[in-house]
Amino acid sequence: MTTATLPAPLDVRLMNMTATVLFIGCAVGVLVAGGSWLLRHPVFAIRQIAVEGDPVHTSAISLRANVAPQLEGNFFTIDLQAARHAFEQVPWVRSAQVRREFPASLRVQLQEHDVVAFWGAEGSEGSDMLVNSHGEVFEADAGDLEQGRLPRLVGVPQRSAEILQMYQRLMPALAPLGSGIDTLELKDNGGWRVTLENAAVLELGSGTPEVLLERVRRLVNTLPAVAQQQGRRVDALEYADLRHESGYALRLRGVTTVANEALRAAAEKAAAKAAEKAAQKAAQKAADQAARKAAAARTEAKAKLAGHNTRGED
């Protein structure tokens, strides 16, 4: 015998649905309230910042002191990108990686700038800027640097990496001159200028790195012989202009000379032309004088002939 199950009355079904909705609502409310309580609970407030990376120019204590006041939220709500940005605003910090550590800590991996040069013309605005090993210009207190001589790079900041690369290529090429690079400048017209530590100035001109290095090698390879011819040593160099195609012009202490076959050939050619013109002028002058003498002789001869004819008629 089968017993039929009758559907629950409508009012019973509505009561069940209402009870279910109320239960779910209460559960959600409890969860939200509990979550809110957990998020605000002091146990999750950021209480510790662990710094990794062994910073040299900034202590971990000063990093925490400078950055902690800028951090907002607790372990759950803190904005890690904003925290990273706050650390990267600290002088000498190039990059930062920030991650949470439960329940109330941050761990920060720092990379400092590895300074390799000063940036900007000495004494100019922004001359306290520095350049790192990636060719990036940054601002920091140069007083924090250890004692040691750094070169100075000059140009537009957008080309700082290119200037650093050129410095790194020129340094070994110029080493035989016995003086390091004090300043390397990329001028607005695209020309390069080197000032050595002994104050000698080299005008490299413009061109590809290979062209510039070839000009430098020509100077380095021939300067000892040129200086010896003038009774000087290589360290007597004061100025060299390498912008000529096949040579260079230079100035030694007490001596000015030109080591440029192309320029010498041009000078000799100009002198030959001048001599040829002078010879032509002299020849023309002699021809004119001869012509005038011949004309005078003909005139005199005509006059004599006319006088002889007159006497014959008499």
Secondary structure as a PSIPRED ss2 file (coil, helix, strand):
# PSIPRED VFORMAT (PSIPRED V4.0)

   1 M C   1.000  0.000  0.000
   2 T C   1.000  0.000  0.000
   3 T C   1.000  0.000  0.000
   4 A C   1.000  0.000  0.000
   5 T C   1.000  0.000  0.000
   6 L C   1.000  0.000  0.000
   7 P C   1.000  0.000  0.000
   8 A C   1.000  0.000  0.000
   9 P C   1.000  0.000  0.000
  10 L H   0.000  1.000  0.000
  11 D H   0.000  1.000  0.000
  12 V H   0.000  1.000  0.000
  13 R H   0.000  1.000  0.000
  14 L H   0.000  1.000  0.000
  15 M H   0.000  1.000  0.000
  16 N H   0.000  1.000  0.000
  17 M H   0.000  1.000  0.000
  18 T H   0.000  1.000  0.000
  19 A H   0.000  1.000  0.000
  20 T H   0.000  1.000  0.000
  21 V H   0.000  1.000  0.000
  22 L H   0.000  1.000  0.000
  23 F H   0.000  1.000  0.000
  24 I H   0.000  1.000  0.000
  25 G H   0.000  1.000  0.000
  26 C H   0.000  1.000  0.000
  27 A H   0.000  1.000  0.000
  28 V H   0.000  1.000  0.000
  29 G H   0.000  1.000  0.000
  30 V H   0.000  1.000  0.000
  31 L H   0.000  1.000  0.000
  32 V H   0.000  1.000  0.000
  33 A H   0.000  1.000  0.000
  34 G H   0.000  1.000  0.000
  35 G H   0.000  1.000  0.000
  36 S H   0.000  1.000  0.000
  37 W H   0.000  1.000  0.000
  38 L H   0.000  1.000  0.000
  39 L H   0.000  1.000  0.000
  40 R H   0.000  1.000  0.000
  41 H C   1.000  0.000  0.000
  42 P H   0.000  1.000  0.000
  43 V H   0.000  1.000  0.000
  44 F H   0.000  1.000  0.000
  45 A E   0.000  0.000  1.000
  46 I C   1.000  0.000  0.000
  47 R C   1.000  0.000  0.000
  48 Q E   0.000  0.000  1.000
  49 I E   0.000  0.000  1.000
  50 A E   0.000  0.000  1.000
  51 V E   0.000  0.000  1.000
  52 E E   0.000  0.000  1.000
  53 G C   1.000  0.000  0.000
  54 D C   1.000  0.000  0.000
  55 P C   1.000  0.000  0.000
  56 V C   1.000  0.000  0.000
  57 H C   1.000  0.000  0.000
  58 T C   1.000  0.000  0.000
  59 S C   1.000  0.000  0.000
  60 A H   0.000  1.000  0.000
  61 I H   0.000  1.000  0.000
  62 S H   0.000  1.000  0.000
  63 L H   0.000  1.000  0.000
  64 R H   0.000  1.000  0.000
  65 A H   0.000  1.000  0.000
  66 N H   0.000  1.000  0.000
  67 V H   0.000  1.000  0.000
  68 A H   0.000  1.000  0.000
  69 P H   0.000  1.000  0.000
  70 Q H   0.000  1.000  0.000
  71 L C   1.000  0.000  0.000
  72 E C   1.000  0.000  0.000
  73 G C   1.000  0.000  0.000
  74 N E   0.000  0.000  1.000
  75 F C   1.000  0.000  0.000
  76 F C   1.000  0.000  0.000
  77 T C   1.000  0.000  0.000
  78 I C   1.000  0.000  0.000
  79 D C   1.000  0.000  0.000
  80 L H   0.000  1.000  0.000
  81 Q H   0.000  1.000  0.000
  82 A H   0.000  1.000  0.000
  83 A H   0.000  1.000  0.000
  84 R H   0.000  1.000  0.000
  85 H H   0.000  1.000  0.000
  86 A H   0.000  1.000  0.000
  87 F H   0.000  1.000  0.000
  88 E H   0.000  1.000  0.000
  89 Q C   1.000  0.000  0.000
  90 V C   1.000  0.000  0.000
  91 P C   1.000  0.000  0.000
  92 W C   1.000  0.000  0.000
  93 V E   0.000  0.000  1.000
  94 R E   0.000  0.000  1.000
  95 S E   0.000  0.000  1.000
  96 A E   0.000  0.000  1.000
  97 Q E   0.000  0.000  1.000
  98 V E   0.000  0.000  1.000
  99 R E   0.000  0.000  1.000
 100 R E   0.000  0.000  1.000
 101 E E   0.000  0.000  1.000
 102 F C   1.000  0.000  0.000
 103 P C   1.000  0.000  0.000
 104 A C   1.000  0.000  0.000
 105 S E   0.000  0.000  1.000
 106 L E   0.000  0.000  1.000
 107 R E   0.000  0.000  1.000
 108 V E   0.000  0.000  1.000
 109 Q E   0.000  0.000  1.000
 110 L E   0.000  0.000  1.000
 111 Q E   0.000  0.000  1.000
 112 E E   0.000  0.000  1.000
 113 H C   1.000  0.000  0.000
 114 D C   1.000  0.000  0.000
 115 V E   0.000  0.000  1.000
 116 V E   0.000  0.000  1.000
 117 A E   0.000  0.000  1.000
 118 F E   0.000  0.000  1.000
 119 W E   0.000  0.000  1.000
 120 G C   1.000  0.000  0.000
 121 A C   1.000  0.000  0.000
 122 E C   1.000  0.000  0.000
 123 G C   1.000  0.000  0.000
 124 S C   1.000  0.000  0.000
 125 E C   1.000  0.000  0.000
 126 G C   1.000  0.000  0.000
 127 S C   1.000  0.000  0.000
 128 D C   1.000  0.000  0.000
 129 M E   0.000  0.000  1.000
 130 L E   0.000  0.000  1.000
 131 V E   0.000  0.000  1.000
 132 N E   0.000  0.000  1.000
 133 S C   1.000  0.000  0.000
 134 H C   1.000  0.000  0.000
 135 G C   1.000  0.000  0.000
 136 E C   1.000  0.000  0.000
 137 V E   0.000  0.000  1.000
 138 F E   0.000  0.000  1.000
 139 E E   0.000  0.000  1.000
 140 A C   1.000  0.000  0.000
 141 D C   1.000  0.000  0.000
 142 A H   0.000  1.000  0.000
 143 G H   0.000  1.000  0.000
 144 D H   0.000  1.000  0.000
 145 L C   1.000  0.000  0.000
 146 E C   1.000  0.000  0.000
 147 Q C   1.000  0.000  0.000
 148 G C   1.000  0.000  0.000
 149 R C   1.000  0.000  0.000
 150 L C   1.000  0.000  0.000
 151 P C   1.000  0.000  0.000
 152 R E   0.000  0.000  1.000
 153 L E   0.000  0.000  1.000
 154 V E   0.000  0.000  1.000
 155 G C   1.000  0.000  0.000
 156 V C   1.000  0.000  0.000
 157 P H   0.000  1.000  0.000
 158 Q H   0.000  1.000  0.000
 159 R H   0.000  1.000  0.000
 160 S H   0.000  1.000  0.000
 161 A H   0.000  1.000  0.000
 162 E H   0.000  1.000  0.000
 163 I H   0.000  1.000  0.000
 164 L H   0.000  1.000  0.000
 165 Q H   0.000  1.000  0.000
 166 M H   0.000  1.000  0.000
 167 Y H   0.000  1.000  0.000
 168 Q H   0.000  1.000  0.000
 169 R H   0.000  1.000  0.000
 170 L H   0.000  1.000  0.000
 171 M H   0.000  1.000  0.000
 172 P H   0.000  1.000  0.000
 173 A H   0.000  1.000  0.000
 174 L H   0.000  1.000  0.000
 175 A H   0.000  1.000  0.000
 176 P H   0.000  1.000  0.000
 177 L H   0.000  1.000  0.000
 178 G C   1.000  0.000  0.000
 179 S C   1.000  0.000  0.000
 180 G C   1.000  0.000  0.000
 181 I E   0.000  0.000  1.000
 182 D E   0.000  0.000  1.000
 183 T E   0.000  0.000  1.000
 184 L E   0.000  0.000  1.000
 185 E E   0.000  0.000  1.000
 186 L E   0.000  0.000  1.000
 187 K C   1.000  0.000  0.000
 188 D C   1.000  0.000  0.000
 189 N C   1.000  0.000  0.000
 190 G C   1.000  0.000  0.000
 191 G C   1.000  0.000  0.000
 192 W E   0.000  0.000  1.000
 193 R E   0.000  0.000  1.000
 194 V E   0.000  0.000  1.000
 195 T E   0.000  0.000  1.000
 196 L E   0.000  0.000  1.000
 197 E C   1.000  0.000  0.000
 198 N C   1.000  0.000  0.000
 199 A C   1.000  0.000  0.000
 200 A C   1.000  0.000  0.000
 201 V E   0.000  0.000  1.000
 202 L E   0.000  0.000  1.000
 203 E E   0.000  0.000  1.000
 204 L E   0.000  0.000  1.000
 205 G E   0.000  0.000  1.000
 206 S C   1.000  0.000  0.000
 207 G C   1.000  0.000  0.000
 208 T C   1.000  0.000  0.000
 209 P H   0.000  1.000  0.000
 210 E H   0.000  1.000  0.000
 211 V H   0.000  1.000  0.000
 212 L H   0.000  1.000  0.000
 213 L H   0.000  1.000  0.000
 214 E H   0.000  1.000  0.000
 215 R H   0.000  1.000  0.000
 216 V H   0.000  1.000  0.000
 217 R H   0.000  1.000  0.000
 218 R H   0.000  1.000  0.000
 219 L H   0.000  1.000  0.000
 220 V H   0.000  1.000  0.000
 221 N H   0.000  1.000  0.000
 222 T H   0.000  1.000  0.000
 223 L H   0.000  1.000  0.000
 224 P H   0.000  1.000  0.000
 225 A H   0.000  1.000  0.000
 226 V H   0.000  1.000  0.000
 227 A H   0.000  1.000  0.000
 228 Q H   0.000  1.000  0.000
 229 Q H   0.000  1.000  0.000
 230 Q C   1.000  0.000  0.000
 231 G C   1.000  0.000  0.000
 232 R C   1.000  0.000  0.000
 233 R C   1.000  0.000  0.000
 234 V H   0.000  1.000  0.000
 235 D H   0.000  1.000  0.000
 236 A H   0.000  1.000  0.000
 237 L E   0.000  0.000  1.000
 238 E E   0.000  0.000  1.000
 239 Y E   0.000  0.000  1.000
 240 A E   0.000  0.000  1.000
 241 D E   0.000  0.000  1.000
 242 L C   1.000  0.000  0.000
 243 R C   1.000  0.000  0.000
 244 H C   1.000  0.000  0.000
 245 E C   1.000  0.000  0.000
 246 S C   1.000  0.000  0.000
 247 G C   1.000  0.000  0.000
 248 Y E   0.000  0.000  1.000
 249 A E   0.000  0.000  1.000
 250 L E   0.000  0.000  1.000
 251 R E   0.000  0.000  1.000
 252 L E   0.000  0.000  1.000
 253 R C   1.000  0.000  0.000
 254 G C   1.000  0.000  0.000
 255 V E   0.000  0.000  1.000
 256 T E   0.000  0.000  1.000
 257 T E   0.000  0.000  1.000
 258 V E   0.000  0.000  1.000
 259 A E   0.000  0.000  1.000
 260 N C   1.000  0.000  0.000
 261 E H   0.000  1.000  0.000
 262 A H   0.000  1.000  0.000
 263 L H   0.000  1.000  0.000
 264 R H   0.000  1.000  0.000
 265 A H   0.000  1.000  0.000
 266 A H   0.000  1.000  0.000
 267 A H   0.000  1.000  0.000
 268 E H   0.000  1.000  0.000
 269 K H   0.000  1.000  0.000
 270 A H   0.000  1.000  0.000
 271 A H   0.000  1.000  0.000
 272 A H   0.000  1.000  0.000
 273 K H   0.000  1.000  0.000
 274 A H   0.000  1.000  0.000
 275 A H   0.000  1.000  0.000
 276 E H   0.000  1.000  0.000
 277 K H   0.000  1.000  0.000
 278 A H   0.000  1.000  0.000
 279 A H   0.000  1.000  0.000
 280 Q H   0.000  1.000  0.000
 281 K H   0.000  1.000  0.000
 282 A H   0.000  1.000  0.000
 283 A H   0.000  1.000  0.000
 284 Q H   0.000  1.000  0.000
 285 K H   0.000  1.000  0.000
 286 A H   0.000  1.000  0.000
 287 A H   0.000  1.000  0.000
 288 D H   0.000  1.000  0.000
 289 Q H   0.000  1.000  0.000
 290 A H   0.000  1.000  0.000
 291 A H   0.000  1.000  0.000
 292 R H   0.000  1.000  0.000
 293 K H   0.000  1.000  0.000
 294 A H   0.000  1.000  0.000
 295 A H   0.000  1.000  0.000
 296 A H   0.000  1.000  0.000
 297 A H   0.000  1.000  0.000
 298 R H   0.000  1.000  0.000
 299 T H   0.000  1.000  0.000
 300 E H   0.000  1.000  0.000
 301 A H   0.000  1.000  0.000
 302 K H   0.000  1.000  0.000
 303 A H   0.000  1.000  0.000
 304 K H   0.000  1.000  0.000
 305 L H   0.000  1.000  0.000
 306 A H   0.000  1.000  0.000
 307 G H   0.000  1.000  0.000
 308 H H   0.000  1.000  0.000
 309 N H   0.000  1.000  0.000
 310 T H   0.000  1.000  0.000
 311 R H   0.000  1.000  0.000
 312 G H   0.000  1.000  0.000
 313 E H   0.000  1.000  0.000
 314 D C   1.000  0.000  0.000
